[in-house]
Amino acid sequence: MTHSTVAVIGGGLAGLNAARLLHAAGIDVQLYEARDRLGGRILSLAADGTPGEDGFDLGPSWFWPRMQPAIAALVTELGLEIFPQASDGDVVFERMSREPAQRYTAPPQEPASLRFTGGAAALIRRLAQELPDERVHLGVPVSAMAREGCKVTLSLPDRTATADHVIAALPPRLLQAKVRFSPALPPETERLWRETPTWMAPHAKVFAIYDRPFWRDTGYSGSAQSMVGPMPEIHDATTASGAAALFGFLGVGAAERARIGEDALIKACLEQFGRIFGAEALSPRATLYKDWAADHFTATGTDLISSGHAAFSPTWVRGPWGDALTLAGSETSPSEPGYLAGAAEASNRAVETLLNRLAKGAA
Ligand SMILES: Cc1cc2nc3c(=O)[nH]c(=O)nc-3n(C[C@H](O)[C@H](O)[C@H](O)COP(=O)(O)OP(=O)(O)OC[C@H]3O[C@@H](n4cnc5c(N)ncnc54)[C@H](O)[C@@H]3O)c2cc1C
């Protein structure tokens, strides 16, 4: 059985940042991640659907450093390369299926959306370098947490692990749905977690990958808004190295997506790309599709009926778990809940809280 001073549950941006900060501070930390990969909602894939060093972002694409100091500081500290979202050229607006799409020149976006060279997963790859491999456990969903005295026991699929403190770096709603607590959480804490929406959990993205960004030849930016669908919002997703792509968010609800199926959805999306950007858009080199609502390590059934940004809560953990458990997922950030910036901010804060607690315990 592994024992550590701190166990971090979840290896997304928040969990990895928390674990590497604790490790750097000399704290004995172990990270337990349910999936067989790190990154959580951050997922950057190559055209063949495998993790890529020049990947397309099926999860988050953008951040806004001028408004989001925590992620700006992290990007600077890690020395990551960034580039602006391509937006030069005309935007298309589809208002109704029976009228032609309108084309207009949009003013430059302010503040500009920035992207990560190598995909958002570059952030994860870089953070993971700061944590020795033996501190990271993949493919181990935590199913229960039991507290006896000063020790917490985590139930993993084929073993248990113990820790003095736990940082849970996953969406509160997922934590409430997937992890059993003994002693039980107070009902108001359970309710708070359950009612906290997981940002973007109900959504899906479609990518069409091309040999070249042909839409730029005719003065299109690759951005489109549509009330016709199936994608209400489309953007240029060409990577920093020039691998050309368009992506759109699906406007079809999660239950309907499950009924229609991936192949039919992709076909409908390609028809829309073709309608807007011309026949060349109908024949991509590859397509990618990710439905986050169908991913049980991000979404719960509740996310299909209640979504949005988390509301501010001054206290995320009450009752018998108050001094043994700290939440660090993006949704618990007071300033940027749900965003990459929120994951950075919430995990910085969780580590600060825990280091203070450990220092007081040692005094
Ligand atoms: C389609 C999409 C687009 C987005 N676009 C943007 C954007 O452009 N800009 C932006 O700022 N944000 C965006 N976001 C939000 C952004 O991805 C999140 O804010 C951020 O990645 C959250 O990081 P996190 O570490 O808090 O949570 P997560 O990334 O959700 O990490 C939680 C981790 O916990 C793991 N886990 C779950 N259950 C267990 C368990 N029982 N035991 C162990 N581990 C478990 C999960 O596998 C996961 O790795 C987007 C999200 C999506 C899905």
PDBQT file of the ligand as one rigid body, heavy atoms in Angstrom, charges set to zero:
ROOT
HETATM    1  C1  LIG A 401     -14.799  21.197 -25.489  1.00  0.00    +0.000 C 
HETATM    2  C2  LIG A 401     -14.157  22.070 -24.439  1.00  0.00    +0.000 A 
HETATM    3  C3  LIG A 401     -13.695  23.338 -24.792  1.00  0.00    +0.000 A 
HETATM    4  C4  LIG A 401     -13.108  24.158 -23.830  1.00  0.00    +0.000 A 
HETATM    5  N1  LIG A 401     -12.605  25.367 -24.222  1.00  0.00    +0.000 NA
HETATM    6  C5  LIG A 401     -11.926  26.117 -23.329  1.00  0.00    +0.000 A 
HETATM    7  C6  LIG A 401     -11.189  27.266 -23.771  1.00  0.00    +0.000 A 
HETATM    8  O1  LIG A 401     -11.103  27.559 -24.987  1.00  0.00    +0.000 OA
HETATM    9  N2  LIG A 401     -10.548  28.011 -22.825  1.00  0.00    +0.000 N 
HETATM   10  C7  LIG A 401     -10.579  27.666 -21.471  1.00  0.00    +0.000 A 
HETATM   11  O2  LIG A 401      -9.983  28.405 -20.677  1.00  0.00    +0.000 OA
HETATM   12  N3  LIG A 401     -11.228  26.555 -21.054  1.00  0.00    +0.000 NA
HETATM   13  C8  LIG A 401     -11.886  25.765 -21.932  1.00  0.00    +0.000 A 
HETATM   14  N4  LIG A 401     -12.455  24.591 -21.525  1.00  0.00    +0.000 N 
HETATM   15  C9  LIG A 401     -12.399  24.255 -20.101  1.00  0.00    +0.000 C 
HETATM   16  C10 LIG A 401     -11.034  23.651 -19.670  1.00  0.00    +0.000 C 
HETATM   17  O3  LIG A 401     -10.788  22.502 -20.431  1.00  0.00    +0.000 OA
HETATM   18  C11 LIG A 401     -11.071  23.314 -18.180  1.00  0.00    +0.000 C 
HETATM   19  O4  LIG A 401     -11.252  24.485 -17.417  1.00  0.00    +0.000 OA
HETATM   20  C12 LIG A 401      -9.790  22.684 -17.630  1.00  0.00    +0.000 C 
HETATM   21  O5  LIG A 401      -9.197  21.795 -18.526  1.00  0.00    +0.000 OA
HETATM   22  C13 LIG A 401     -10.156  22.016 -16.293  1.00  0.00    +0.000 C 
HETATM   23  O6  LIG A 401      -9.024  21.429 -15.715  1.00  0.00    +0.000 OA
HETATM   24  P1  LIG A 401      -9.206  20.643 -14.330  1.00  0.00    +0.000 P 
HETATM   25  O7  LIG A 401      -7.894  20.008 -14.054  1.00  0.00    +0.000 OA
HETATM   26  O8  LIG A 401      -9.821  21.515 -13.311  1.00  0.00    +0.000 OA
HETATM   27  O9  LIG A 401     -10.313  19.515 -14.626  1.00  0.00    +0.000 OA
HETATM   28  P2  LIG A 401     -10.281  18.223 -15.676  1.00  0.00    +0.000 P 
HETATM   29  O10 LIG A 401      -9.480  18.626 -16.844  1.00  0.00    +0.000 OA
HETATM   30  O11 LIG A 401     -11.675  17.851 -15.831  1.00  0.00    +0.000 OA
HETATM   31  O12 LIG A 401      -9.437  17.181 -14.834  1.00  0.00    +0.000 OA
HETATM   32  C14 LIG A 401     -10.029  16.308 -13.907  1.00  0.00    +0.000 C 
HETATM   33  C15 LIG A 401      -9.235  15.010 -13.930  1.00  0.00    +0.000 C 
HETATM   34  O13 LIG A 401      -9.763  14.109 -12.945  1.00  0.00    +0.000 OA
HETATM   35  C16 LIG A 401      -9.806  12.817 -13.501  1.00  0.00    +0.000 C 
HETATM   36  N5  LIG A 401     -10.804  12.025 -12.757  1.00  0.00    +0.000 N 
HETATM   37  C17 LIG A 401     -12.147  12.045 -12.888  1.00  0.00    +0.000 A 
HETATM   38  N6  LIG A 401     -12.713  11.186 -12.016  1.00  0.00    +0.000 NA
HETATM   39  C18 LIG A 401     -11.696  10.637 -11.306  1.00  0.00    +0.000 A 
HETATM   40  C19 LIG A 401     -11.628   9.661 -10.251  1.00  0.00    +0.000 A 
HETATM   41  N7  LIG A 401     -12.736   9.128  -9.730  1.00  0.00    +0.000 N 
HETATM   42  N8  LIG A 401     -10.406   9.291  -9.788  1.00  0.00    +0.000 NA
HETATM   43  C20 LIG A 401      -9.268   9.827 -10.320  1.00  0.00    +0.000 A 
HETATM   44  N9  LIG A 401      -9.264  10.759 -11.303  1.00  0.00    +0.000 NA
HETATM   45  C21 LIG A 401     -10.472  11.157 -11.782  1.00  0.00    +0.000 A 
HETATM   46  C22 LIG A 401     -10.190  13.051 -14.947  1.00  0.00    +0.000 C 
HETATM   47  O14 LIG A 401      -9.894  11.929 -15.761  1.00  0.00    +0.000 OA
HETATM   48  C23 LIG A 401      -9.350  14.286 -15.281  1.00  0.00    +0.000 C 
HETATM   49  O15 LIG A 401      -8.079  13.954 -15.761  1.00  0.00    +0.000 OA
HETATM   50  C24 LIG A 401     -13.014  23.724 -22.476  1.00  0.00    +0.000 A 
HETATM   51  C25 LIG A 401     -13.468  22.453 -22.130  1.00  0.00    +0.000 A 
HETATM   52  C26 LIG A 401     -14.013  21.620 -23.102  1.00  0.00    +0.000 A 
HETATM   53  C27 LIG A 401     -14.465  20.224 -22.718  1.00  0.00    +0.000 C 
ENDROOT
TORSDOF 0
